[in-house]
């Protein structure tokens, strides 16, 4: 089985940083490994699961976790009149 390509990564994750993209491709992971790593990176952190993974999967999960946007709540909405008010004059 051949390793993943940049097109494979983009199809699963979308647009990510070019350096991270190259590192993900360099792992030589398969498409199923990429999909599994993506699911693990999106989910809640579980160190027992992470340490039980093979080295290549741990590397993929780490790279994808960095590439994914924050999973926290969206920033609070501020009315247009209030934008920039926190900047000191």
N, C-alpha and C positions, 0 to 999 in steps of 0.2 A: 504494500500500500504506500502511495506517495504522500508526502507531507502537504500541508495546506498552502494555499497561495494567498496573496493579498486580496484577491477577489473573494476567496472563501471567507476570509476574516471580515471584510466589508459586508458581505451578505449576512453574517451572523450578528455583528456588532454595530455596523454602520461606520461613519467616519470617526477615526481616532488619530491621535498623534502619529506622525510618520515614523518616529523612532520606535515607539511602542509597537506599531504595525510590523516593522522589520524584526523586532525581537520575538514577537509572537510567531512569525513565519519561521524564524531561525530555530525554534524549538523542534521543528520537524513533526509536530503533532498531526494526528489524523483529524478528519472532520468531526467524527463522533467525540473525540477528546476535546476539541474546541467547543462544541456545543455543551458538553458536560461542564467544562471549566467556566463557561459563560454563566451557566445556571448557578454554579457554586459561588461565583464572584458576585452575582446579583443578590443572592440570599444572605441571611444573617450569618455573621462570622461564627464559625464553630471550629475552634482550634483542634479538637480531637479528630474531626473529619479531615481537616487540613493536613495535620501531621501524618495521617494514615495514607495519604495519597503518594503515588510515585513522584519522584523528583520533577519529571517533566510536567505533570499535572499541577504540582505546587507552583512551579514557575509560571505556568499559564494563568492560574487563578490569581497570582500576585500581579501579573502584568495587566490582566483584565480589570481587576479591582481598582487599579490606579487609573485606567482609561475610562472607566464608567463614571458618569456624573454622580454627584452626591445623592444618596437615597433619602435624605431627610426631607422635612416638610418644605414647601416652597417659601420664599421670603415673603414677609407681610406686604400687603399692597399699601402704597403710600399715595395719597392724592397728589396731583400735579403741583398744587400750591405748596406742598410740604417738601418736595424733592429739593435736595441741596441745602435744606435749612440746617442740617447738622454740621455744615461747614462753617468754621469761624471766619469772620470777616477780617 
